[in-house]
Amino acid sequence: MTPLPAITAFTAQEFEERLQPLALERFRARQILQWIYRRRASSFETMTDLSLEHRTLLAQSFRPSCTSVAQRHACADLTEKLLLRLDDGNLIETVLIRDGDRKTVCVSTQVGCPIRCVFCASGLDGRARDLTTAEIVEQVLTIQNALPEGDRVDNLVLMGIGEPLLNYANVTRALRIFKASWGLGIGYNRITLSTIGILDRIPQLVEDRVTPNLAISLHAPNDRIRREIVPTMKKKVAELIRAAVEYKRATKKNVTLEIVLLDGVNDDKKHALELGKKLRGTRVKVNVIPFNRVAEVPYREPSPERVTRFVKTLGSCGVPVTVRKRKGDAISAACGQLRHQARPRDTAVAIQGEPIPIPPSALDPSAETPQA
Ligand code: SF4
């Protein structure tokens, strides 16, 4: 039997239309959405300003949500990680990162990931499927509902498992729900979307007026090292830098280039100089992320001295550069690690292989097609 749709799948307008066949007045849509997004309702029975008849009708037609918490892990630095169980038994992870008063949720957008960056636990299993709008929205809503009354999530980063721009329709609809005053009320200035460089989708964000801050995962100062680290992608370093500059010009949003530093691969002084030369004058910021060790991949984290030398050298070229703080190491908060460890190897939860939907234009014809 097909499960009832979750209310978190709809924009306010779509939900109003869905209520019409039930003969509920239009204004009821926003009243119900307020219960879901502001008043932490987890069932229709608690919506006490609706008649019993309306609550019964709603319960026959919708579910308030479609995910459940399978595991919860907390770390001494107050980072928390949830594993959410989906209708089909798949698991996804979402992370709450606290920094002073700031509460940031790291959101996943696919079950697994087809990109297979060589350092990443999420890429080890390939992609099982895209997340639905409701599954993306509920990651943030579940964390928000677990905060003390009156506390709110104030920042989002789409940097969890999956490539957001390969799940464009669901991700942009979720972003609209995050931003909406009837939804979670988190403006695009406080949301960062991270992409490996699905470049044809970036101008589409501008066209569709869904304009979060953007982080493009560059990972390398030149095409040779980029192909080594991200073997499934063919976009060139120069094209990625151009896309960053153009999005910044078109939206005035924060745009960063992300570099995961791998010991002995891309963390040398000469790499920083090469990158610095290419970025001179662009005013695009670089965010350096020292690699988080993953048992399953053969890369090592660079020493603090190598990180400092890389950052100083890049800075000396006039490039604004920051280093991402490590959070949640004790609970495997690096992308994909917890889910990968929790996944039973031989049960129904195991990810099934499927063709990988990377647009042909993004694939490197000389690279081996990744297998899910
Ligand atoms: S780093 Fe991101 S894009 Fe690369 S495999 Fe992991 S989840 Fe996918």
Residues whose N, C-alpha, C, O or C-beta is under 5 A from the ligand:
A	BS01	SF4	C113 I115 R116 C117 C120 S122 G123 G160 I161 G162 E163 I196
